[in-house]
Amino acid sequence: MINTLEDMVHTMLAQDNKKKPVSRSQISNAVDQIAVVLKGNVSNWPKEDLQYVTKRLEERFCIQMGEGVLFAEDYRPWVNAKKGEIDWYYSNRYERFLLNKKKFPPNVVVSMNSITDKVLDHIEDPMKDGSWKRKGLVVGHVQSGKTANYIQLINKSADAGYKVIIVLAGLLNSLRSQTQLRIDEGFIGKDSAISAISPESRFIGVGELDNRKTPVSLTNSNKDFNAALARQVMLELGSSNAPFIFVIKKNKRALESLILWLKNNNRDLQNFPMLLIDDEADHASINTQQDPEKATAINMKIRELLSLFAKSSYVGYTATPFANIFIDPEPAAEIDDLFPRDFILNLAPPDNYVGPDQVFGEDTWKNHVRLIKDYNDWLPLNHKLSHKVESLSQSLEDAVCTYVLSNAIRILRNHKDFHSSMLVNASRFTAVQNHLKAALELFVTRLKHSIANYSSSTVEMALSNTNMKRINNIFGQNFANCEFKWPLIQKTLKQAIDPVEVLAVNNRSQDILDYSRRNYPAGRHVIAVGGLNLSRGLTLEGLSVSYFLRNSVMYDTLMQMGRWFGYRDGYQDLCKIYLTSQSLDWYLHISGVLDELREEFVNMKLRNMTPKDFGLCVRTHPETLIITARNKMRSGKKVAVQVSLWGRLIETTNVYKDSGNVSANFEVCKRLIEQLGSPPKQSCEVRLKPGYFWPDVEDKKIMEFILSFRNHPKNLVTDSRPLTHFIEKMVANGINSWDVFLASTDKGLESSKLGLDGLVVKCKERTVTLDDSVESLAISGKRRRVGDYSDEAIGLEETSLKTLRVQSKDRKLSVLDYRSLRKKPLLIIHIIKPKEDASIQIAEEYLELPAYGIIFPEPGKRFDEELVEYMVNPIWWNEHYGYYIEEEEDFEDEQ
């Protein structure tokens, strides 16, 4: 009855409020109204049932989604002029499906329609005469629903007249099959697997709403396009008025088979307009795969496929802003390759999306993250293919208990027929993954046995069992603020664990990750063990617990492995992520970098920048040093990476750990401060914080400081040679004075090593980790920062800050807002005291560590001028970062 109440209220609200937001009071009134219809009186309903339905509907209807930021060049709009002429059959049907079947928030569906109209408008009118080529890119967020976005684009393009639609659904069979199922449901309207083997049609998804029109699909959820299929299919594109759709793996053989069929079985191919959607587009450009020959082959086949059609539009979708499609610095590649020269759309996620900010925000990560500390003896990060896993670490067993508890709480919250998943991504080797599966199955069996015997006992008797006591302890650690008490949780554990199964998700396993309602109408509950298969595009439904034991600093790899991002309505508070402190540091850092990049996208849009400018902005960001260097290292030669430092913050986040270098850097800092003399009296007209401020310092003193400071080579961006070269360029542009700030704190211990007469400097505390492989100490504050957000305002005039706050209204000022006010670069000297609870034994010689940061002003001219060139040596690279770079699973395993 409770489901009927929810469905009826949803239908009423969706029909009455298609184009406008729904308020909470409207939802409450509608719940009461339908409750009376069903039971005669509101009082006949349990109060908690009405509250549950109201909350569920609020989560659905009160969600907003922005339309993102779009960069375009040579744009001629056409959609609005032809809207009245086009029969929007497919897209209207899909909209009804999203609202009525998938229960999408109406506001989100309205925004998605507007976004896909924009994309359709920026490709090309398929009815336009002549030859034309369009290339664009849509940048989304990991697990943010970009598949739903491009399925709506497929529907609209079919309505507009695109005859051939090709979807490149990633590199893996599992992802291609999952994508095919979603396109079956959202566009084709039939179960393609059944249609392929039987004349009987089984209508699903949109087909259950309206099946008057059906696209022609020559692939299905069980079979990719291959050479045998190419020989069997006798259809021609011109033999049907319906659009043709192909969902194929991004694989050389599949692409060759499709190209062969298109060439041999279709006359007048040049007359058919074609849309190619490249999912995971950062895996389509030349240098994304470890084997450059294989990557080139895939890239060449995509380009050959596009060349078959005189009228073609290419739209890439990616969730990685630092995707390689931005980073290729060869101008020829931008002209001839897959560079999105016509448009780039940076999507905004709905406000119920749980992304890096929510998971790894400065104030939120402790709610979600649990650190793995017991892996070295059990499963080292750099283990070999032959490594045997015969049991589980305590942390992984704890994670399994957490998963079972989260299921129990969701059951008690009346979540109906829900899917739930736990991710275990701990090895790149399929053999090790299969060992892990066996060990997990054994542990889950033991838990099931204990729970079956004790969950219905008294609390005292249940806690006499070791496993039950352990689950109770984990409940106290992870869910102490849960609305349910242990006795009720204990009684629900059997229902929570009985349906749980362990799957190995790789191509050496027969396990199938299937969440279809036809096979699992009551939901499926899965512990999924894998590597590459779980790192790219694959969705784990109802993911609540993740165990992530991988070794990478690659931004694209880390973000794609983050399957925990997505939508967690009703159980976000239950989600936990187990990972190493090193991975946590990188995720905190990346989260900050991505925030800054998105802020920059908005600023660039206001300055009417083009896709090429956008690509150059990403390509020249200091953070791309690691990525670009890795991708170009295969040549074995030194790599030149061009970077813009305008409007950037750079810091020495890694310092030497030996006393000689630490002492030398203290002397460099002391010498500069003594040269500056006593700091002038602080003015109330300038924003400051605890510390000492010197305005208008000549550039020569700064140059001497940077050249003398012993920069650890792991700090690529503070390498003194390119950095001083950039300063020389600034001087040539008339910027020859700096502000200098010596940071202090209100509460810290006084520095005993700086030894400055008359200046009391209290140290800033930071977590410091030891990296024996490169003889360095990593200063890892929140988001991998030496300084903090408040540093951005140092030295800025209060009147300018006041004006900026007025202009920004209620919006929090970004780092780019502050840097837009800065007229001179700011050098900040930090004295760091490692936290006592740091993960290293603090030796006497580095109880205090000198470090510095520089905030550069925004440029007065175009941001791409005065680039600075960094040279990266492959031997150096392997020494300092090779430890952190993983190869993917054996590529042959994933064919």
KAHULIN-V813925 format. One record per helix or strand of 3 or more residues. SS is the DSSP state (@ for helix, = for strand). FROM is the first residue (numbers start at 0). LEN is the number of residues. If there is no record, write none. Layout:
BEGIN
SS/FROM/LEN  SS/FROM/LEN
END
This chain:
BEGIN
@/1/15  @/23/16  @/41/3  @/46/15  =/68/4  @/78/4  @/88/13  @/105/17  =/131/8  @/145/15  =/163/6  @/172/16  @/191/6  @/205/4  @/226/6  @/236/3  =/243/5  @/251/13  @/268/3  =/273/6  @/280/3  @/291/16  =/310/8  @/323/4  @/330/6  =/342/4  @/355/5  @/364/4  =/368/3  @/393/19  =/419/6  @/429/25  @/458/4  @/465/13  @/485/12  =/499/6  =/524/6  @/531/3  =/542/6  @/554/7  @/571/3  =/575/4  @/580/26  @/610/9  @/623/12  =/638/5  =/648/3  =/653/3  @/658/18  =/690/8  @/698/10  @/715/3  @/719/13  =/736/7  =/763/3  =/767/4  @/771/3  =/775/4  @/788/5  @/797/11  @/814/7  =/825/9  @/843/3  =/848/7  =/867/5  @/873/7  @/881/3  @/890/4
END
